[in-house]
Amino acid sequence: MHKTLEIAAVLALSITLKATAANGDNNKGATVICKILKLAATASKNEPDYSIPQGDVDYIEGLNMSLADPSWSSQFPLDSKKSKTDAKGCEKNDKEEACKKQWVKWQNSRFAFKEDSTRPNKLAIAEGKLRSHQGQAAAMHLAMLASKAQAISGTLTTQKVGEEIPTMAQVIADLQSAAFCEPKSDLTAAKLCTVAGGGSRASCCTLGQNLKALCQALVCLCAKDGGSGNTNSHCNLGNNAQFNAFGANNIATHYAEANTKCMHVTIPALSSHAIRSLAAEIKALETAFADAAGDKVVIGKAIATTFCAAGAGAACIDLTEATAAHGQQNKEIPWETHLHAAADKLQKIEDAIQRAATARHELTVLKAQADTIYKHIAYATVQQTPTEPTSATKAVSAPEAAKQKQECQGLTKATQCREKGHCKWNSTDKTDGNYCELKEANAAQQQTTKTGKEDGTPKEEGKRYSEKTKQEDCKDG
């Protein structure tokens, strides 16, 4: 029994010692490096969508124009669009050209929303309701929403112009430069790590000499070192040949042998945080190695005197020249520079994505609010504004009444006809055609005001009676 336990203890010790000496002693470093290599080889170059629904901005502005006071909005024609040369009220504006452009935008918004089908529940709102106190309050609220929507759209556009957003292609180029020394169009394993390593393992694996990329660092950490009958495997990634030739093709071959297992690591989703975290993990692997031959900073398994040079048990990269131990101007670690550049670019992209997402959400809320306001006033029963009679009740001159009649008869859409307070749509089932007529009240007014002057201005007699609003006011003549 005791003999069996002794044998078991010896076997366990031998296994532990073997693992410590050569097998898998660089697995941790290899895993971190492989995560970055896989991220660089598999990340998508597809550009994010920074767009916002401009249609929502236009929709809110269209509803805004639909609720505008008719005495103002009537300057924008509904029969056909005018050019900016026809813009009204811009002659005395300090910024005449900008005024004309805005006039055209308002015209286009009103024109686009002249049909019932463009509005919530296909609802039309008569002029009288638009002139009411409730209608004016709703119009002011909608104008505020339209202003907010325009501001959101304008701010996003200004930010795009003021801050150039990097592309995903630029991010991937930096990632691949960190991983493979340069951007790669061919991602086959044999062509990923074509880096010249110099004339020795020490030269290939030392910063400031020929160490350029993480794929090369992986070979330095994992390739056979020639010790223990050429069986040492520092990363268990399947490297079969001894690493004793250092040309670009040799390094490419050694990397290709490790690539299959390397690409099986689990990686985080691509983000600036993920890149910075992996860069920090690599930094944390750096180890001080003190020896009579000098002080070194390495990643991996170094041996006394020769450190990362060829020799039994050596498998590391020498980063001393990037540290204070170098005693001279420090060298930059190439992959660190590229990883931080990739993270910074990706951070700007992520910020732009977040701004666009926020803008989309805000516009969705504003659109819903605009719909609610429009439907509320469309369904509401309102009291007409007494100080601002509608065109249906306003006394008009004979020429004006004739003009109104002609205007009504020229309208062929039910929506357009009903919007005019002095017109009526004389059909219950048709929405198109010649069914628009002058309301009877307006026709009667035409007869009443025929006694006016030739220029259409009522005579004093007619004017006096037209201004009387109460029955008792008319009794005294």
C-alpha positions in Angstrom: 0.0 0.0 0.0 2.8 2.4 1.0 4.7 1.4 -2.2 1.7 2.3 -4.3 1.4 5.7 -2.7 5.0 6.4 -3.2 4.8 5.5 -6.9 1.8 7.7 -7.4 3.5 10.6 -5.7 6.5 10.3 -7.9 4.4 10.1 -11.0 2.4 13.2 -9.9 5.7 15.1 -9.2 7.1 14.1 -12.6 4.0 15.3 -14.4 4.1 18.6 -12.5 7.7 19.2 -13.2 7.3 18.4 -16.9 4.5 20.9 -17.2 6.5 23.6 -15.4 9.6 23.0 -17.4 8.3 23.1 -20.9 4.7 22.1 -21.6 2.2 24.9 -21.7 4.2 27.4 -19.7 3.4 30.2 -22.1 -0.3 29.2 -22.5 -1.5 32.4 -20.8 0.4 34.7 -23.0 -0.5 32.8 -26.1 -4.2 32.9 -25.3 -4.2 36.7 -24.9 -2.3 37.2 -28.1 -4.5 34.8 -30.0 -7.6 36.8 -28.9 -6.2 39.9 -30.6 -5.1 37.9 -33.6 -8.6 36.4 -34.0 -10.2 39.8 -33.5 -8.0 41.3 -36.2 -8.7 38.5 -38.6 -12.4 38.2 -38.2 -13.7 41.8 -37.5 -16.2 43.2 -40.0 -15.4 46.3 -42.0 -19.1 47.1 -42.5 -19.7 50.7 -41.7 -22.3 51.6 -39.0 -25.5 53.4 -39.8 -25.4 56.9 -38.5 -28.5 58.0 -40.3 -31.6 59.4 -38.7 -35.1 59.1 -40.1 -35.2 62.4 -42.0 -38.7 61.4 -43.0 -39.8 61.9 -39.4 -38.3 65.4 -39.4 -40.2 66.2 -42.6 -43.4 64.6 -41.2 -43.4 66.8 -38.1 -42.7 69.9 -40.2 -45.6 68.9 -42.5 -48.0 68.7 -39.6 -46.7 72.0 -38.3 -47.5 73.6 -41.6 -50.9 71.9 -41.6 -51.8 73.7 -38.4 -50.4 77.0 -39.3 -52.7 80.1 -39.2 -54.3 80.2 -42.7 -53.8 84.0 -42.9 -50.1 83.2 -43.0 -49.9 79.8 -44.6 -52.2 80.8 -47.6 -49.1 82.5 -49.2 -47.9 79.0 -50.0 -49.7 77.7 -53.1 -51.4 74.3 -53.1 -51.9 74.0 -56.8 -48.3 74.0 -57.8 -44.9 74.7 -56.3 -43.1 78.0 -56.8 -39.4 78.8 -57.0 -37.5 80.9 -54.5 -37.8 83.9 -56.8 -41.5 83.9 -55.9 -40.8 84.0 -52.1 -42.8 86.6 -50.3 -41.7 88.9 -47.5 -37.9 88.4 -48.0 -37.2 91.7 -49.8 -36.3 93.6 -46.7 -34.7 90.7 -44.8 -31.0 91.1 -44.0 -30.5 87.5 -45.1 -32.6 87.5 -48.2 -31.2 84.3 -49.7 -31.6 82.3 -46.5 -35.1 83.7 -46.2 -36.1 82.6 -49.7 -34.7 79.1 -49.0 -36.7 78.8 -45.9 -39.8 80.0 -47.7 -39.4 77.2 -50.3 -38.9 74.7 -47.5 -42.2 75.8 -45.8 -43.9 75.7 -49.2 -42.7 72.2 -49.9 -43.8 71.0 -46.4 -47.3 72.4 -46.9 -47.6 71.1 -50.4 -46.5 67.6 -49.3 -49.2 67.5 -46.7 -52.1 68.9 -48.7 -53.7 65.4 -49.1 -55.7 63.7 -46.4 -53.6 60.5 -46.8 -50.5 62.2 -45.5 -52.1 63.1 -42.1 -52.9 61.1 -39.0 -56.0 59.1 -39.6 -56.4 61.1 -42.9 -57.9 63.9 -40.9 -58.4 67.4 -42.4 -58.9 70.5 -40.3 -61.1 73.4 -41.4 -59.8 77.0 -41.4 -62.2 78.0 -38.7 -60.8 75.4 -36.3 -57.2 76.5 -37.2 -58.1 80.1 -36.3 -59.6 79.2 -33.0 -57.8 79.7 -29.7 -57.3 75.9 -29.3 -56.1 75.7 -32.9 -53.6 78.5 -32.4 -52.3 76.9 -29.2 -51.9 73.5 -30.9 -50.1 75.3 -33.8 -47.6 76.9 -31.3 -47.0 73.5 -29.6 -46.4 71.8 -33.0 -44.1 74.6 -34.1 -42.0 74.0 -31.0 -41.8 70.3 -31.8 -40.8 71.0 -35.4 -38.1 73.3 -34.2 -36.8 70.6 -31.9 -36.8 68.1 -34.7 -34.9 70.4 -37.0 -32.4 71.2 -34.2 -31.7 67.4 -33.7 -31.2 66.9 -37.4 -29.0 70.0 -37.7 -26.9 69.2 -34.7 -26.1 65.7 -36.0 -25.2 67.1 -39.4 -22.9 69.7 -37.8 -21.2 67.1 -35.7 -20.5 65.0 -38.8 -18.9 67.9 -40.6 -17.0 69.3 -37.6 -15.6 65.9 -36.4 -14.4 63.5 -39.1 -15.6 60.1 -38.0 -13.1 57.3 -38.7 -14.1 54.3 -40.8 -14.3 50.7 -39.7 -11.7 50.0 -42.4 -9.3 52.3 -40.6 -9.9 50.5 -37.3 -9.3 47.1 -38.8 -6.2 48.4 -40.5 -4.8 49.4 -37.1 -5.8 46.1 -35.6 -4.2 44.1 -38.3 -1.0 46.2 -38.2 -0.8 45.3 -34.5 -1.5 41.6 -35.2 0.3 41.0 -38.5 2.5 44.1 -39.0 0.3 45.4 -41.8 -3.3 45.4 -43.1 -4.2 42.1 -44.8 -6.3 41.5 -47.8 -5.5 37.7 -47.9 -6.4 36.1 -44.5 -5.2 32.6 -45.3 -3.1 31.3 -42.4 0.1 30.8 -44.5 0.1 34.5 -45.5 -0.9 36.2 -42.3 2.5 36.5 -40.6 5.1 37.3 -43.3 7.5 39.1 -41.1 11.3 38.9 -41.6 12.9 37.9 -38.3 16.6 38.6 -38.8 19.4 36.1 -38.4 18.7 34.6 -35.0 16.0 33.8 -32.5 17.3 36.6 -30.3 17.1 39.1 -33.1 13.6 37.9 -34.2 12.2 38.0 -30.6 13.8 41.3 -29.4 12.2 44.7 -29.5 14.4 47.3 -31.2 15.7 44.6 -33.6 13.2 42.6 -35.7 10.2 42.1 -33.4 7.4 43.9 -35.2 4.0 42.1 -34.6 2.0 40.0 -32.3 1.9 37.0 -34.7 5.7 37.0 -34.6 5.6 37.3 -30.8 3.3 34.2 -30.8 6.0 32.2 -32.7 8.7 33.4 -30.2 6.5 32.2 -27.3 5.3 28.9 -28.8 7.8 27.5 -31.3 10.0 24.5 -30.3 13.2 25.6 -28.5 15.3 22.5 -29.4 15.6 21.3 -25.8 14.6 18.0 -24.3 14.9 16.1 -27.6 13.0 18.8 -29.4 9.8 17.9 -27.6 9.2 21.1 -25.7 5.8 22.7 -26.4 5.4 26.0 -24.6 1.8 26.7 -25.8 0.4 23.4 -26.9 -0.6 25.0 -30.2 0.7 22.2 -32.4 4.2 23.5 -33.4 6.1 20.6 -34.7 9.3 22.0 -36.2 12.3 23.5 -34.3 12.4 27.3 -34.6 15.9 27.7 -36.0 15.4 29.7 -39.3 14.1 33.2 -39.2 13.2 34.4 -42.7 9.7 35.7 -43.5 8.7 32.3 -44.9 10.0 30.5 -41.8 8.0 32.7 -39.5 4.9 32.4 -41.7 5.2 28.6 -41.6 5.5 28.4 -37.8 2.6 30.8 -37.4 0.4 28.8 -39.7 1.0 25.7 -37.6 -0.3 27.5 -34.6 -3.1 29.4 -36.3 -5.8 26.6 -36.3 -5.8 26.3 -32.5 -5.2 30.0 -32.0 -8.4 30.8 -33.9 -10.4 28.6 -31.5 -10.1 31.1 -28.6 -13.2 32.9 -27.4 -13.1 36.6 -28.1 -15.2 39.5 -26.9 -17.3 41.6 -29.3 -15.3 44.2 -31.0 -15.3 47.5 -29.0 -12.9 50.1 -27.9 -13.1 48.7 -24.4 -12.3 45.2 -25.6 -9.2 46.4 -27.5 -7.9 48.4 -24.5 -8.6 45.5 -22.1 -6.6 43.1 -24.3 -3.8 45.6 -24.6 -3.7 45.9 -20.8 -3.7 42.1 -20.5 -0.6 41.8 -22.7 1.1 44.6 -20.7 0.4 42.7 -17.5 2.3 39.7 -18.8 5.6 41.6 -18.8 8.0 40.2 -16.2 11.3 41.5 -14.9 14.1 39.1 -15.3 17.3 39.9 -13.3 20.5 38.1 -14.1 24.3 38.8 -13.9 24.2 39.4 -17.6 21.7 42.3 -17.1 18.2 43.3 -16.2 15.5 42.4 -18.7 11.8 42.7 -19.2 10.3 39.8 -21.0 7.0 38.0 -21.8 7.3 34.2 -21.7 10.0 31.8 -20.5 13.5 33.3 -20.5 16.7 31.5 -19.4 19.7 32.9 -17.6 22.5 34.6 -19.5 21.0 34.2 -23.0 17.4 35.2 -22.1 15.3 34.9 -25.3 18.0 33.6 -27.5 18.1 30.0 -28.8 18.6 27.4 -26.2 17.0 24.7 -24.2 13.9 26.0 -22.4 13.9 29.6 -23.9 10.7 30.9 -25.4 10.1 34.6 -24.8 10.1 38.1 -26.3 12.5 40.7 -25.0 10.8 44.1 -24.4 13.6 45.7 -22.4 14.1 48.6 -24.8 10.5 49.8 -24.0 11.3 50.2 -20.3 13.4 52.2 -18.0 15.8 49.3 -17.6 17.0 50.1 -21.2 18.8 53.2 -19.9 18.3 55.0 -23.2 15.5 56.6 -25.2 12.7 54.0 -25.0 11.4 52.2 -28.1 7.6 52.0 -28.8 6.1 48.6 -28.8 4.5 48.5 -32.3 1.4 46.6 -31.4 0.7 48.8 -28.4 0.7 51.9 -30.7 -1.6 50.3 -33.2 -4.0 48.9 -30.6 -4.4 52.2 -28.9 -4.9 53.9 -32.3 -7.6 51.3 -33.2 -9.3 51.8 -29.8 -9.3 55.6 -30.2 -10.8 55.4 -33.7 -13.4 52.9 -32.6 -14.3 55.1 -29.6 -15.2 58.0 -32.0 -17.3 55.6 -34.1 -19.1 54.3 -31.0 -19.8 57.9 -29.8 -21.3 58.7 -33.3 -23.4 55.5 -33.2 -24.8 56.5 -29.7 -25.5 60.1 -30.9 -27.5 58.7 -33.8 -29.4 56.3 -31.7 -30.3 59.0 -29.2 -31.5 61.3 -32.1 -33.6 58.5 -33.5 -35.3 57.9 -30.2 -35.9 61.6 -29.6 -37.5 61.9 -33.1 -39.7 58.9 -32.5 -41.0 60.6 -29.3 -41.5 64.0 -31.1 -43.3 62.4 -33.9 -45.7 60.6 -31.5 -46.3 63.9 -29.7 -47.0 65.7 -33.0 -49.5 63.0 -34.0 -51.3 63.4 -30.7 -51.5 67.2 -31.0 -52.9 67.0 -34.5 -55.5 64.4 -33.8 -56.6 66.2 -30.6 -57.4 69.4 -32.4 -58.9 67.6 -35.4 -61.4 65.7 -33.1 -61.9 68.6 -30.7 -65.0 70.8 -30.6 -63.7 74.3 -30.5 -65.1 77.8 -30.1 -64.5 80.1 -33.0 -62.4 83.1 -32.3 -64.8 86.0 -32.2 -62.2 88.6 -33.2 -61.2 86.7 -36.3 -64.2 85.6 -38.3 -63.6 82.8 -40.8 -63.8 83.3 -44.5 -67.2 81.5 -44.4 -68.8 84.3 -42.3 -66.8 87.4 -43.2 -68.6 90.0 -45.3 -67.0 90.3 -48.7 -67.3 92.5 -51.7 -68.8 91.4 -54.9 -65.5 91.0 -56.7 -64.1 89.2 -53.7 -67.1 86.8 -53.6 -66.7 86.2 -57.3 -63.0 85.4 -56.8 -63.9 83.0 -54.0 -66.4 81.3 -56.2 -63.8 80.9 -58.9 -61.3 79.6 -56.4 -63.7 77.0 -55.1 -64.7 75.8 -58.5 -61.0 75.4 -59.4 -60.4 72.9 -56.5 -60.7 69.3 -57.5 -59.7 67.6 -54.2 -62.1 67.2 -51.3 -59.3 67.9 -48.9 -58.4 71.2 -50.5 -62.0 72.2 -50.8 -62.9 71.6 -47.1 -59.8 73.5 -46.0 -61.3 76.6 -47.5 -63.9 78.0 -45.1 -65.9 79.6 -47.9 -66.1 76.4 -50.0 -68.1 73.2 -49.6 -67.6 69.8 -51.2 -70.9 68.8 -52.8 -70.4 65.0 -52.8 -70.7 62.4 -50.1 -68.7 59.6 -51.9 -66.3 61.3 -54.2 -62.9 62.7 -53.2 -61.8 64.0 -56.6 -63.6 65.9 -59.3 -65.5 69.2 -59.9 -67.6 69.1 -56.7 -66.3 72.1 -55.0 -68.7 75.1 -54.7 -69.0 78.4 -52.9 -71.0 78.1 -49.7 -74.5 79.6 -49.9 -73.7 82.1 -47.2 -70.9 83.5 -49.2 -73.1 83.6 -52.3 -75.8 85.6 -50.4 -73.1 88.0 -49.2 -72.2 88.6 -52.8 -75.8 89.8 -53.4 -75.7 92.0 -50.3 -72.6 93.8 -51.3 -73.4 94.4 -54.9 -74.4 98.0 -53.9 -70.8 98.7 -53.1 -68.5 100.9 -55.0 -67.0 99.8 -58.3 -63.6 99.0 -56.7 -65.3 96.5 -54.4 -65.3 98.6 -51.3 -68.8 98.6 -49.6 -70.7 102.0 -49.5 -71.1 103.5 -46.0 -74.7 102.2 -45.9 -73.7 98.7 -46.6 -70.7 98.9 -44.4 -72.7 100.2 -41.4 -75.1 97.3 -41.5 -72.4 94.7 -42.1 -70.6 95.8 -39.0 -73.7 95.4 -36.7 -73.6 92.0 -35.0 -76.6 92.2 -32.6 -80.3 92.1 -33.6 -81.1 95.2 -31.5 -78.3 97.1 -33.2 -80.2 96.8 -36.5 -83.6 98.0 -35.3 -82.8 101.7 -35.5 -81.6 101.5 -39.1 
